[in-house]
Each structure stands twice: as C-alpha cells, then as structure tokens.
Amino acid sequence: RVSVNALFESWLKLDLVHRKDSGKEIKRMFEKDVLPIIGDMAVEDVRKAHVINVIDTLLARGVNRMTKLILSLMRQMFRFAQDRDIIENDPTSSIRKAKVGGKDTVRDRVLSDAEIKALKLQLPDAKLLKTTECALWIMLSTCCRIGEICKAEWQHLDLQAGTWKIPADNSKNGKAHTIYLSEFAMRHFEVLFTLKNSEKWIFPNSQNTNHVCEKSITKQIGDRQLAEGRLPMSGRSKYCRTLKL
C-alpha cells in the first residue's frame, strides 16, 4: 500500500524532475497545501471527498486560481499512479475544474494608443531611473516579459545585427527566443550601452554582482500609480501619482 507521500516522491523523481525548475515550485505547493491533509493516506484509500477537502481548504483562503492549479496537479499525480497500476480509479476524475473557485478573470494588460502617448508625456515627471525608462520601452516594443528583460546579458545582444537572444533558462516556456529589434527598441538598448556599468548584465543590481531583482522595476512603477487618498510608503518615491494613466 503506497502512501500519497511516497507517490508524490516517485512522481517528483520520475516526472517533475524534467520540468524547468525540477519540480521545486510544485513540491513547495504540495508540502504546504496537499500532503499535510492526505499525505499519510494510502493512495488507494483517497476518495473524491478527500480531494474536495484539500480544495475547500484552499478556497477558504481565497486563493481561487491556486486552487485550480493544485487540482490540475493532483489530477496529474493520480494519473501517474494509474499508469503504474497503483490505483484503478482517479479520485479527481469527476471534479470539474471549471466548477472550482468560479470563473477565471483574465486581466487586461493592453495599453491604448492614447495611454502610450500619455505615458511618454508623464515619464519625465516620474523621475524613474533612466535604465527603468529604457526597460519600459523595450518591454512595450518587444513584448518581452519582466523577468526576461531583467536577466538580459550583453553577450546575448547584437547591436550590429539588431538581435537579442533570450536563452531558454530565462524564458517562461523554457525555449530560447531570438527577437529581431525595431529601430525604436535598438535606440533604447543603445542608451543602455552608454550607461553600461557591468560587463555581463544589461540591468545589474546595485552591488554589480547579479542582475537586478525582477520586482525592482515593477515596484518603481507601482509606487508612482497610487490611488487618490493613499499615502506613499516611508522611504519610497514621493512622485506617487505621476504614472497614473
């Protein structure tokens, strides 16, 4: 009789290890929210009610999207067990993800033409770091992710060819990408080159020991988009509403 704890360890070593992070994030989620509830049970004893107990515990915390993700991952684990004849039936099979936690809300990340023009006019008053301004325009003109720009290295940028290579380790889907830069994007990389203070990182941290933290740019922007009536946090930017569009 295999326990859920033992099943998870087997799934981690044989399946999750092939993921980009070797399953570390899934291991963290399961150790926090799944294994404390059903980990000591024998896999064959797990019923739909036990899975619902895990789901209800998560929903009570208000983490609806996380609940859907963990249900999907539990389903993968139990199907792994089915494939190895540890169980005959998957206890999650009759639970519909669409019915768990309500409908997903897709966030709208699109800036209108008018907002982009407003951003250009408002940026000087925001007093952002010049490197942050360049990062903003590069993200908007290449559609790269915040992590991809923060981890960018000079060795992956070819200003002569007008290309920027994002290695597989830096991309969300684990695949390498080559971005062919527009003249607009090139100009902002050229500005960054004039500000260069690291031989490796395009956006180095203040100690010049690694790339800048991914939260650095978003915090700078967020600090300048405070709602009316809210006061800036101590030690943060006093230009707290300059980037409200």
FENNORVEN-V652852 format. One record per residue. RES is the residue in three letters. SS is DSSP state (H for helix, E for strand, - for the rest). OMEGA is omega in whole degrees, 0 to 359 (* if undefined). Layout:
# FENNORVEN-V652852
((RES;SS;OMEGA) (RES;SS;OMEGA))
This chain:
# FENNORVEN-V652852
((ARG;-;184) (VAL;-;178) (SER;E;177) (VAL;H;177) (ASN;H;181) (ALA;H;177) (LEU;H;181) (PHE;H;180) (GLU;H;178) (SER;H;178) (TRP;H;180) (LEU;H;185) (LYS;H;186) (LEU;H;186) (ASP;-;185) (LEU;H;181) (VAL;H;181) (HIS;H;179) (ARG;-;186) (LYS;-;182) (ASP;-;181) (SER;-;176) (GLY;-;185) (LYS;H;181) (GLU;H;177) (ILE;H;177) (LYS;H;179) (ARG;H;181) (MET;H;182) (PHE;H;180) (GLU;H;180) (LYS;H;194) (ASP;H;184) (VAL;-;186) (LEU;H;176) (PRO;H;183) (ILE;H;184) (ILE;H;186) (GLY;-;183) (ASP;-;180) (MET;-;170) (ALA;E;183) (VAL;H;183) (GLU;H;180) (ASP;H;182) (VAL;-;179) (ARG;-;179) (LYS;H;182) (ALA;H;180) (HIS;H;177) (VAL;H;178) (ILE;H;178) (ASN;H;176) (VAL;H;181) (ILE;H;181) (ASP;H;178) (THR;H;178) (LEU;H;181) (LEU;H;178) (ALA;H;177) (ARG;-;179) (GLY;-;181) (VAL;-;188) (ASN;H;181) (ARG;H;177) (MET;H;179) (THR;H;179) (LYS;H;180) (LEU;H;183) (ILE;H;175) (LEU;H;179) (SER;H;180) (LEU;H;176) (MET;H;179) (ARG;H;178) (GLN;H;181) (MET;H;181) (PHE;H;175) (ARG;H;173) (PHE;H;179) (ALA;H;177) (GLN;H;181) (ASP;H;182) (ARG;-;176) (ASP;-;175) (ILE;-;175) (ILE;-;177) (GLU;-;185) (ASN;-;178) (ASP;-;182) (PRO;-;179) (THR;-;192) (SER;-;182) (SER;-;179) (ILE;-;182) (ARG;-;181) (LYS;H;181) (ALA;H;181) (LYS;H;184) (VAL;-;173) (GLY;-;178) (GLY;-;183) (LYS;-;176) (ASP;-;175) (THR;-;179) (VAL;-;181) (ARG;-;182) (ASP;-;184) (ARG;-;187) (VAL;-;172) (LEU;-;177) (SER;-;176) (ASP;H;181) (ALA;H;180) (GLU;H;178) (ILE;H;176) (LYS;H;178) (ALA;H;179) (LEU;H;180) (LYS;H;182) (LEU;H;185) (GLN;H;183) (LEU;H;181) (PRO;H;181) (ASP;H;183) (ALA;H;178) (LYS;-;175) (LEU;-;170) (LEU;-;180) (LYS;H;179) (THR;H;178) (THR;H;176) (GLU;H;180) (CYS;H;180) (ALA;H;179) (LEU;H;183) (TRP;H;177) (ILE;H;179) (MET;H;181) (LEU;H;185) (SER;H;179) (THR;H;184) (CYS;-;176) (CYS;-;179) (ARG;-;182) (ILE;H;180) (GLY;H;182) (GLU;H;179) (ILE;H;181) (CYS;H;183) (LYS;-;183) (ALA;-;179) (GLU;E;180) (TRP;H;183) (GLN;H;181) (HIS;H;181) (LEU;E;178) (ASP;E;182) (LEU;-;178) (GLN;-;182) (ALA;-;182) (GLY;-;180) (THR;E;175) (TRP;E;181) (LYS;E;176) (ILE;E;183) (PRO;-;182) (ALA;H;182) (ASP;H;183) (ASN;H;185) (SER;-;184) (LYS;-;182) (ASN;-;177) (GLY;-;179) (LYS;-;179) (ALA;-;179) (HIS;E;170) (THR;E;179) (ILE;E;177) (TYR;E;193) (LEU;-;171) (SER;-;177) (GLU;H;180) (PHE;H;180) (ALA;H;179) (MET;H;182) (ARG;H;182) (HIS;H;173) (PHE;H;178) (GLU;H;175) (VAL;H;179) (LEU;H;179) (PHE;H;178) (THR;H;180) (LEU;-;189) (LYS;-;174) (ASN;-;175) (SER;-;178) (GLU;-;183) (LYS;-;190) (TRP;E;174) (ILE;-;176) (PHE;-;181) (PRO;E;173) (ASN;-;186) (SER;-;178) (GLN;-;181) (ASN;-;181) (THR;-;182) (ASN;-;175) (HIS;E;180) (VAL;-;178) (CYS;-;182) (GLU;H;181) (LYS;H;185) (SER;H;183) (ILE;H;182) (THR;H;177) (LYS;H;179) (GLN;H;180) (ILE;H;181) (GLY;H;179) (ASP;-;182) (ARG;-;180) (GLN;-;182) (LEU;-;178) (ALA;-;178) (GLU;-;179) (GLY;-;178) (ARG;-;180) (LEU;-;178) (PRO;-;178) (MET;-;180) (SER;-;178) (GLY;-;179) (ARG;-;187) (SER;-;176) (LYS;-;178) (TYR;-;198) (CYS;-;180) (ARG;-;187) (THR;-;181) (LEU;-;173) (LYS;-;184) (LEU;-;*))
